[in-house]
Amino acid sequence: AAGMFLRLLSDVRWRAANSKWRGVTCSQRSTLSTADPHPVPLPARAQVVICGGGIMGTSVAYHLSKMGWRDIVLLEQGRLAAGTTRFCAGIVSTARHVSVELKMADYSNKLYQQLEQETGVNTGYVKTGSISLAQTQDRLISLKRIASSLKVMGIPCEIITPKQVAQLHPLINIHDLVGAMYVPEDALVSSANVSLALATAASRNGVQIHERTSVSHVSVQKGHVTGVETDRGQIQCQYFVNCAGQWAYELGHSGEEPVHIPLHACEHFYLLTHPLKQPLASNLPTIVDPDGRIYVRNWQGGILSGGFEKNPKPLFTEGRNQLEIQNLQEDWDHFEPLLSALLRRMPDLEALQIMQLVNCPESFTPDMRCIMGESPTVRGYFVLAGMNSAGISYGGGAGKYLAEWMVNGYPTENVWPLDLKRFGALQSSRTFLRHRVMEVMPLMCDLKVPRWDFQTGRQLRTSPLYDRLDAQGARWMEKHGFERVKYFVPPGKDLLDLDQSKTFYKPDWFDIVGSEVKCCKEAVCVIDMSSFTKFEISSTGDQALESLQYLFSNDLDVPVGHVVHTGMLNEKGGYENDCSIARLSKRSFFMISPTDQQVHCWAWLKNRLPDDNSLTVEDVTWKYTALNLIGPRAVDVLSELSYAPMTAEHFPSLFCKEMSVGYANGIRVMSITHTGEPGFVLYIPIEYALHVYNEVMNMGQKYGIRNAGYYALRSLRIEKFFAFWGQDLDAFTTPMECGREFQVKLEKGMQFIGQEALLEQKQNGVYKRFTMFILEDHDTDTDLWPWWGEPIFRNGRYVGKTTSSAYSYTLERHVCLGFVHHFDEKTGEELVVTTDFINQGEYEIDIAGQRFQAKAKLYPFSSLFTQRRRKDEVELSGYQRE
């Protein structure tokens, strides 16, 4: 009987909530009742069809209807909220590492708080607060970093002592704790009832909701959604939203044009107990013990406790379709480590009677961040899925952002970290997803130190030089599935020790990267940068030039052989991409973009270039290996290998030329390094890659050549104040805000996307400025390091966050890059940021709650770079790669 209790309870709540809802929306009555043999027929057409009646689908419907879209149909294959939403633990937590996720959770919390009043549906909202425990100093540092972000967002939060934990929650054993983070406004809800409340409000606004209706596939014509096929007939539509949860992957692949949605389900366990003899108070704080891998919340006077075990169990790898998720098989042996952790944390529960062990599926993504946005291959096909066990926390905010995206063309926040287009087809392999989620689920609780790397799904995309570099001590990281070198371990170093070093402080690779940077400045280094996204755009006439002139902000009508740094802007003037374009001939261009732009940039170009047979775009990323030769002796190495003069007079800055290197022909040599240092990038047809690399290394011996990695590149570019897309630049950052006015053709009378927004900024000023900070009183050896996302304070007031940082081996200081805003002290309104405002402030950078003085600059250190300043102003484009 106890085993059926949760199911019965859920059904009772469902019917109670549903009866209220049916009373409000009589017209939908027959779509909700399986007893009625004649359900309301499906409409023949709608503007939007949403598939999935859980928290995500109902949230999207609610927010679309709030924004004025009413011709919406929501389809659910079973009953509303009967999927994973029904089994959700109901914890609304704002303690998130990623800024956009934090904002989504904060919005969700505020939405759920007023939802019952708006709809009349009891959502079970109780503001309990949450306590995140730290058993180690590193965990406490991680919590302090989150707390810094929460505070500047206006979310109450404090770091507390173990004694304060015991006062807030008397059942907690505090003997092994070093501290905790208390967020008093976190809450609990009934997730199924929140979904019903959202559905109620949406239905009142005209959204049609049909249960017991399965979508079989999505119809596509000319790359655009045209309708959906269901088991009850067809609906023509302009937009389709896949909110199918763990079935989103299958649904994406069932269409005429596959949409890759990389997520995979794992079993997720939590237990329910009978009430304590003295039932727990309903407002007792939720406990999150990441070092113990568990969470604990009050549940009807007893507790609900689950966690993220080290050995998760993936399921449905082969695909499976069931209408409503039944409670999966209990597995007490599997849950035992989490139960032991619970009893260590709350010893008084030893005698408590357990009611049930719940086992329900949760879907996880390859990088632990949810998936939202429009498909890169099918216009009008939107996705919101893969919540990594945080569906109720993100539900409100994620639905809001997706609705804004559909109605306005882009959400009000930068959602690139969550965009479906950060993935490609390569992350949709079933085997890859199964292996990756087995790593991802334990990582939910593991310590997130900066620069950690996934271990599964590796060596998927590699340069032809991979084995050669690996044999020379390369240590690898992965970007968009591509293996890239972090640094090279010199012979004799303890490799195992170095691989396992994880810290918020000075890392073990500090001296290694320092020697690579020194070599870049004094001799010559080679960095394999093959992961760059590379496109060729050509036409039979002037179509390529004319189209690119409209899509890019800088003037591309340059002499053949010249390289232009330019932004690919949106209508608001923000960077959708930041790239280098070489003009190969009158009618052909070679475009170099960041690694993770491969899918996004391709979709952006395809959707905006004219559908003209005389214009071709080809992704040639795989055709070329890129070697970056950085340093003053790069010119000597290349001169000797090519028997051609490579000095500035013969090969000026920002120039591109096809050359022979060694025996190999057809190598595109560009005089840029993406760091501000002298040198060249060689784009080598892959069949010649090994030969050219060997020739370069052999010839370079007498000039002190060595291999280097991306960590050295990062240090070099940050000390030169170069912004990278995806870290510093995004769709909400314009050239005017980061000192790149000289890269924009405003004065040339040519139209381009984003032009109006930039002209307005030029006239009225900007509301944020990209700024360089040099830490003044920071001890590199003993103090916590800045990484990114640290709050910036000006004269004691919060003005923005850092976007990237690195140790400058030249300045022997830490350098942080970030944006400074100007908020009105009384109203909080954003004001124009002037040069004087930047220069006249006293700045501090907050690293995990500790503030360090910093010097702000709008240009690189002139004392260091005076001799190259004129050249750098040409190159000071904030090279985008990383």
N, C-alpha and C positions, 0 to 999 in steps of 0.2 A: 504493500500500500504506500509505504514511504517513497518507494521508487517512482510511483506515479504522481507523487505530490506536486513536483515542479510543473509537470505537464498540465495537471488539472488547474493549478493556480494560474498558470499562464492563460489557459483557456477561459477561466472565470474572468480574469482581468480583461481579456480580449473581448468577451461578450459584453461586459459592463461598459467598456469604452465604446464598443461598436454600437450598442443600443443608443447611447447618447448621439453618436455620430449619425446613425440612420435617422434619428429624429430630426437632425438638422438638415440632412440631405436626402429627403424622401425620393427625389428623382433617381438617386443612385441605388435605391434599395435592392432592386433585383440583381444588380451586379455583385452584391455582397452575399447573397443568400444562395446556398447550393440547393436549398429545398425548392426554389422557384424553377420550374422546368423551362421557362421562357425568359432568359436573362435579356437585359437591354442589349439590342444589337450594337455592334461596333460601328462607329461612324465611318463613312467611306474615305474621308480625308481629314487631316488635321495639320496644323503648323508644326507641332512637336509631338513625337511619340517617345515616352520614357519607358524603358524596360527595367522593372525592378521596384518593388513596393516596400523596400526596407528604409532605413534612415536616410540613405543617400538619394534614392529616387523621390521620396516624399519631400525631402529638403529642396531638391532642384525644382520640383513642381510648385512648392510653396513660394520660393523666391522668384521664379519666373512669373507666377501669377501676381505677386506683389509689384513686379516691375511693369505690369500692364499686358503681358502676354496671356491670353485666356484660351486660345484654341489649342488646348493641350490634352493629350490622352496618356494616362499612366496605366501600364499593363503589368499585372503580377501573375506569375504562373501558379502560385498557390493562394495563400491569404496574405493580406498586408502584414508586414513585420514578422512573418513566420519563418524567415531565414535566419542568418547569423544574428540579425538585429535582436531577435527574440531571446537569444542566449547571452547577449552582451552583459557584462558585469555592471554596466551603468555608472561607471566612474568618469566624471568630467574633470580632466586635469589639464592645467595650463603649463605645467612644467615641461617645456620642450626645448630642444637644442636649436632647432631651425626656426628662424624668425617668423617666416610665413605660417608655419604650423602653430606657433605660439599665438599668433594673431587670430588664426582660425578657431583655436580652442577658446580664446577669450570671448570672441563673438558668440560662439555656440553657448557658452555659459550664460551670457547676458540674454540671448534669445530664449533659452529654455526657462529662464527665471520668470519671464512674462507670458509664456505660451499658454499656461492654464487660464490666466485671466482673459487672454485674447480668444481662446477657443472653447472654454468650458470643459475641456478634457483634462482629467487629473494626470499630470505627468510624473508625480512622485518626486518632484524637485525638493531636495533638502540641501541647504548649504552646510556642509560638514567641515570643510577644510581638508587639507591633506598634509601628511608628514612624510618626507622622503628621508630615509635613514642612511647614515654613512658609517661603515665599519672601518674604513681606512682613510688616511689623510688625502690620498688621491681622489677618492670618491667625494670627499668633502669639498675639494677644490672644484670638481666637476659641478657640484651643487651650487657652489658660490658663483661660478660663471653663469649658470642659469638664473640665479637670484638677481645678479646684476642686470640681466636682460629684462626680467619681470618688473623690477623696480622702475626702470626708465620707461616702461610701457604703462606705468600707473597701476600695476597689479600689486596689491599688498603682499609682502613676502618678507620673511626674516630667517636668518641662520640662527638656530637655537642650540642649546647645550643638551646633553643627555638627560639632565635633571628636569629641564623644561619639557622634554618629550614625556617623561613619566607623569608630569603634572597634567599634560593634555590627554594622555591615554594610559590609565593606570595598569592595564594588562601587559604593557610592553616591558620585556627584559632589556635593560639598558647597559648591562655590564661590559659589552664589547663595542659600544658605540663611541665615536669620537665627536659626533655632532649630527645635525639634521637640518633640513629646510622645511619651514612651515609656510604653507600657502592657505590662508584662512578662508578664501572665497571659492576654493574648489568645491565641487558638489557631487551629489548622487541623484540619479533619475531612474525612472523605469523606461528603458530605451524603446520597448515596444509601444508604450503609451505616448512617448514623444513623437514617434512616427505617426501614430493615429491622430495626434493633435495637429501635426503638420498637414496630414492628408485632409483633416477636417477643414482647416483654413483654406487649403488649396481648392477643395471642392466647393466651398462657398464662393470662391472667386471664379468658378466656372470650369475648373479642371475636371474632366471625366475620368473616373477611376474604374477599371474593370479587373476583377480578380478571376482566377481560374482561366487565364488566357496566356498561352505560351507563344513566344516569338520564335519562329523557326529560322528565318533569315531576313536580312536587310537587302532591299533592292537598290541597285546603283546604276546610274546611267551617266556616261561622260564624266566619271569621277565625282559624282554628286549623289547624295541620298535622294531617292525618289519615293520610297515607301517601305513598309514592312509586311511580311507574310506571317500570319498567326494561325493557330489551329481553329480559329473562328472567322477566318477571312482576311482580306487584305485592307490595309490603310495606306493611302497615299500621304506622304509628308515631306516637309522640307528639312526637318531636323530630326535626328534620332539620338537619344541619350542612353548609353549602355551603363546602367547602374545595377548590373546583374550579380554583383558581389563575386563569390568564388566561381560563378559560372560565366563571368565576363570574358575569360579567355576563350571558352568554347564558342560563345555567342559571336565574339569577334572573328573567329575563323569560319563561322557558318555562312557568312555573306558571300555575295558574288565576287566582291573584292575583299580579301582578308584584311582585317585590322588587328595588328599585333598588340596584345595587352598582356605584358609579362607579369603574371601573378600565379601563385600556387597555394593550395590549401594545406594547412597542417592541423593536426588534432590539438585542441587547447582544453586543458583540464582546470576545473575549479570545484571545490567542495562546498556544500551547504550544511549547516548544523542546525539542530534544534535550539530554541532560545536558551540562554544561560538561566541559572536559578534566579539571579538578579539580572533581568534582561538588559542588554546594552542600550544605552541612550541612542536615539535615532540620529543625533547630531554629533556622534563620536567621530573624530577625524579618521579618514581613510589612511592606512599605512602602506607605504611602498618601501620595500626593503630590497633594493637592487642587488646588493651583495649576497643576500639570501635567495634571490631570484623569485620573490613572492610579493603579492599584494594582499591586503586584508581590508574588508569593509564590513560595516554593520549590515545585517540582513534579518529583519523582523525579530530583533532581540538576540539573534545568534550571529554567526559570521558567515561571510562568503570569502573564500580565499583560493586564489589560483596563482599561476606563475609561468615562467618561461624556462623549461628544463634545458639541460645541456644536450640532450639527445632526442630532439623532436621527431615526431612521426608524420611524415608527409602523407597525404591521401588524395585519392582521385587523380593520380598522375595519368592514368589511362583515359581519363574523362568519364563522367558519369552524370546522369541527369535525374534528379529526384525533386519532386515538387517542394516539399517542406522538409527541413532538416530535422530528422529525429535525433534524440540523444544517442550518440554513438556508444560503442562498447566501453564499459568501465574497465580501467586498467590500474589497479591499486599498486602493483609492482612498479609501474612506470611513474606513478605519482609519489611514491614513497620519499624520494629526496626532498620534494617540495613540502610534504607533510612534516618531515623531520625539521626542516627549516622553520616551518610555522610553529612547531612545538618548542623549538629553541627560543624563538622570539616571543612566544606567548605561552609559557609553561602551564598557566592555570587552565588551559584548554584541554589538558590531558584527559580529564574525566568527562568532557563534553560529548554528547551523543551526536554522531554524524548522521545526517539525513540522507545525503546522496552525493555521489561524485558525478559531476556533469562533464561530459566530453563532447565538445562541439567544434566544428571546423572554423578556422580563421584563415583569411587569405593574406599572404605576405608578398612583398615585391623584392626585386633584386637589390635595392639600395635602402630599404627600410623607410622609404618615403612614398606617400600615396600617389595615385595616378589620376591626373585630370587633364582635360583639354581636348582639342579637336584632332582627329586622325590626320597624319601627314599625307595619306593616300586617298581619303574619301572626304570631300567637303560636306559639312553638315552632320558629320558623325562625331558625336562628343562622347567622352568617357569620364566616369567618376567611380573609381573602384580601388581595391588594394589598400585597405586602411591599416594594415599591420597592427590589428588589435586595438586601434584607437578610434574606431568608427563613431562612437557617441561623442567623443571629444571634438572631432573634426566636423561632424555631420552638418551643423548649422553653417559654419564658416565655409566649408567646401562647397555646399549647395549654393551659397551666396556668390562665391567667386565664379562658379561655373555659369550661373544664371547671368551674371554681368558679362562674362565672356561671350555668351550667345547673343545677348541683346545689344551690347555696345561694341563688340569686337575684341575687347580685352578687359580683364578684371581690374579692380582698383588697387591691387597689390602686385608686386613682382612674383609670379608663381612659377618662374622657370625651374626652381628645384623640384617641382611637382609635375611639370609638363610631360605629357605622354611622349613628346618628340625628343626627350632626352635619351630615349631608348630607340634601338633599331630592331630589325627582324632578327638580328643575331642573338638578342636576349630572349627570344621566344622559343628556343629549343626546350622541349619537355625535360630532357635530361639536365640541361643547365639549370632550369628553374627548380627542379626537384633537389638538386645538390645545393643550390644557392640558398633556398629557404631553410634547409637544415642548418646552415650557418647563420642566417639572418635571425631566426627566432631566438637562439641563445644570446645573440648580440643585443637584443632588446634590453637586457640587463647588464651586459658587459660594459666595462669602463670605456668611454669614448675619448681616448687621448687623441690629440691632433695627429694627422698624417697616418692613421691606421689604414690598413688595406684588407680587402676581402681576400680570402685564401681559395675559395672555390670558383669554378668557372674561369680559370686563368689560362694563359697561353692560348687564347682563342684567336686573337689577331696579333701577329708578330711581324717585325721587320725581317728582311732576309739576313740581317746581321745579328739576329737574336743569339744564336749559339756562340758566335765569336765574342760578343760582348759579355755574355753570361760566363764564358770561360775566363774572362779577364776581371771577374769580380763584380759584375753589375748587380745592383739590388733594384728590384722592379716594383713599379706601381702600375695600376691599370686605369685607363680613361676611355670610356665608351668601348670597352672590350679590348683596347689596344694596350700592349705591354710597353711601358716607357721606363727609362732608367732614372732612378732617383739620384744615385751616386755610385761610385766604384770603390769597393773595399780593397785597399792596398794589400799586397801579399804579407802574410804574417799576422794580420789582425784576427781577433777572435770572431769569426763570422757568426756563430750561433748566438753569442752574447749580443752582437750588434743587431741581429734580426729581431731579438726579443726585447730590445730596449723600448719601453713605452713610458713617456713621461710628459708632464706639463712644464717641466723645467728644461735646462740646457740638455739637448739630446747628444747621444754618443757619436753621432755623425758630424758634430760641429767642426772638428779639425779637418776631417776628410773633405767636406764641402769647402772649407776655407782654402785648402791647398788647390782645389779645382778652380775656385774663383781667382786665386793668385796667378795661376797659369793662364787663365783667360785674359788677365790684364797685362801680363808680362811676356807671354810666349804665344802659344796657340793651343786651343782645345777643340775636340770634335764632340758634338752632341747629335745623337740620332733623333731626328724630329719627324720621323716618317708618319706619325699619327695625324699630322695636319690634314684637314679636309681640303681636297684639291678638286676644283671644277674647271672645265674648259668650256667657254661660251663662244660660239662662232656663228657666222651667217654668210649668205651668198652676196648680200649687199651691205647697206649700213644699218640693218635692223639691230644687230648686236650692240653697236655703239649707242644708237638712239634709245634702246630699251634700258641699257645699263645706266645711261645718263639720268634717266628718270628714277631708277631704283636706288642709286647711290648718291651720297651727298657731295662728294668731291668730283672735280672735273676729270673725266677719263679720256677726253680728247687730247691726248698727249702724243708726242712722237713715239714711233715704234721703238721698243726696247726700254721704255721708262716704266717705273713701278710707282703706283699711287696707293697711299694709305687712305682708306675711306670707310665711312660707316654706311650700313644698310639700315635706314631709319624707318620707323613707323610714322603714322600721321601726327603723333604727338612729339615727333623729333627724337624719340628714344632709340637706342641701339638694339636692333634685332640681330645685328651681326657687326663685327668689326674686322676688317680684312685688308689684305694687300692684293692689288690687282696689277698684273704685268700685261702690257699690250704687246702681244707676240707678233701681230701683223695688223694691217688696216682693219681686218674683219675678224680678228680672233683675240681672245683675252684668257689669261690664266689667273685663276682666283684662289688665294690661300686663306683659309679660315681656321678658327680653333677646332680642335679635335671633336668636341661634343656638338659642333654645329652641323654635322653631316646630314642628319635627318631634317632638322629645323630649317637650315638654309636651303636645302633642296626643295622642301615644301613651299617655302616663301617664294623662291624664284619661279617654280612651276605654276603657282597660283597667280603670279603677277606678270610673267612674261607673255607676250602675245602668242596665241595658238597658231603658229606660223611654221610651215614646213621648211622655210628657208632659214630658220633659227634653230640651232641645236645646243643643248646643254648636256655635257657628259661628266659624270663623276669619275675622276681619274685618280682618286685617293690611292687605290691599290697599284696603280701603274708606276708610281715614283717613290723611291726611297729619298728622304731628305737628310742631308748631312749639313749641320751648321758648324762652320769653321770660325771660331771666335778668337780674336786676339791680334796684336800688332804684327805677328809673324805669319798670319794667314795669307797675306799678300805674297810673301816669299814662297810658301809651299805651293800655292796655285800657279804662280809664275813659272816655277821650275817644272811643274807637271804638265802645263799646257803650252809651254814655249810661247807664251803671250804676255805682254806687259799688263799688270793688274793694278798699277798705281792709280791714284785718284784722277790724274790727267787722262788716262786711257780708259778707266773704268770708274766713272763717277758714282757718288752715292745714289741709292735708289735707281739702279740700272739693272737690266736683265739681258743676258746674251747667251745664245747656244754655243757651247764650246766642246772641245775634246779634252778629256782628262785621262792621262795614260793612253791606253789603247781604245778607250770608250768614246763614242761619238754621241751627239744629241743631248748633252747635259746642260740643263738650264741653270745658269749661275746668276744669282741675284746678290747685289751688294747691300744686303741688310742682314742683321743678326737677331733682331727682336730684343736686343738688350741695350742698345746705345753704344756698345763696344764696336771697334772696327772688325770687319770680317765679311764672310760670304755664306750664303746658303746654296748648296748644290742639290738640284732636283734631278735624280739619276734614274733612268729606266731600270726597273728592278733587276733585269738580267745582268746589268753591269754593276750592281751595288757592291758585291763582295770585292770585285776587282778594284773599283775606285777607292773603296775604304782601305784596302791593303796598300794601294799606291800612296794614298794620302798619309797613312801611318808610317810607311817606310821613308818617304821623302821628308816627313816632319820630324824624324828622330833627331836630326842635327839642330832643329829649332826648338827642341824641348817639348814636342807634342805629347798630349795625353788625352784620354777619354774623360768626359764630364757628363753630368746628368742634369735633370730639371731643377734640383734644389739650388745648384749654382746659378742656373738661369734665373730663378726666382730672385735670388739675392741681388743679382746684377740689375734686373729690370726694376726692382722696387727702389733701389738707391738712386736710380735715374728717373724715378717718378713716372714710370710707364704703367698705365692702367691695362688690365686684362679683362676681356669680355667673359661674363659668367661669374666673375668675382667682384670686380670694381664697376664694370659697365653692365647695364641691363636695359630692358625695354622702357625704363622710367628715367634713364640718364641721357642727357643730350650733349652734343659736342660743346655747347656754350657753358655747360656746367663743369666740364673737365678740361678747360683751357685748349680746346681744339678748334677754335673759330677759323683758324687758317686752313683747316681741312674741309671747309664748306664753301661751295661756289655761290654764295648769296649775291655777290656783286656782278655775276656774269649773265644775269637775265635768263637763266635756264630753270625750267621747272623740275622739281624733284620731290619725292615723298618726304613729308616733314618740314617742307620749306616755310609754310605759314607759321608753324609753331616756333621755328627758330627766329624768324623775323620779329615775332612778338617778344621773344626773350631778349633779342638784341635791343629792342626799343625799351622794354620795361625792366630788364634785369633778371637775374636768376635767383631761385629760392634755395639753392644749395650749391656749394663749391667743393670740387675735389681738392683735397689738401694733403700735404705731406707732413708727418709728425716725426720728430727725432726725440726719442726718450732721453731725458736729461739725467735723472737720478736713479737709473735702473742698473742693477748689477747683473750682468749676463750670467755669471756663475751661480748666484744664489737666489735670485728673484725668479718668480714665475714669468714665463715668456708670453708675450702677446702673440696671437695667431690670426684671428679675425673675429669680428662681431663684438669687440670690446667697446663699451660706451665712451664717448668723448665728452669732456666737460670744459666749458669756457667760462672763466670767472665763476666757477662753482655751479654753473647751470648746464644741464644736459643739452647738447647741440647735435648729436649724431652718433654714428658707429663707425668703427674701422671696417674696411672691406678686405684688406690683406696686409700682411706684414712679413718682414724678414730681418735677419741680422745683416747689417752692412759691414763686411770685413774691411772696407775702405774707411768708413767713418768710425768703425769700432763702436757702433751704437746700434740699437734697434730702430728700424724705420717702420712706421705704420702709415698706410694710406687710408683715407676715408673721406666722407662727405660731412661738411659743416652746414647746419641749418641755422636760421635766425628766428627764434620763436618770441613773440611778444610776451613780456613778463606777466602781464595781467590777463590777457585773453587766450594766450597760447597760439594765436594766429601766426602763420608763417609770413615772414617779412623778407624783402630782398636782401641778399647777402652781397656786400660790397667788399672790395679789396681791403679797405680800411677796417671793416668789421673783423676780417680774418687776422690782419696784422696787429690789431690793437688789443687782442685778447690774451689772457693767461690760460694755458691749456693743461689738462690732465687726462690721462688715459686710465680707465678703470679695468684692472686685470683681476678678476675673481674677488672684487670688493676692495682691492688695494689700489689707491690712485698714485700714478707716477707723473711727475711734471714732464711736459713735452713742448718742444719748440715747433711752431707751425710755419710752413713755407708753401708758397704757391708755385715755386720753381725749384729745380734741383740746386744743390749747393754750388754757388758760382765759383767759390774759391777752388773747388775741386775740378770743375769742368770748364773753366773760362776758355782754355785753349780750344775746346771743341764746341763752344756754345753755339756759334753760328750754324755749324753743321747739324748740331742736335736739334736746333729749332726746326730744321727741315724734317728731321727724323722723329721729333718729339711727338709721336703720334700715339704714344701709349700702346705699344705693340701688344696685340691682344692675346697672344698664345699662352696657354699653360696646359 
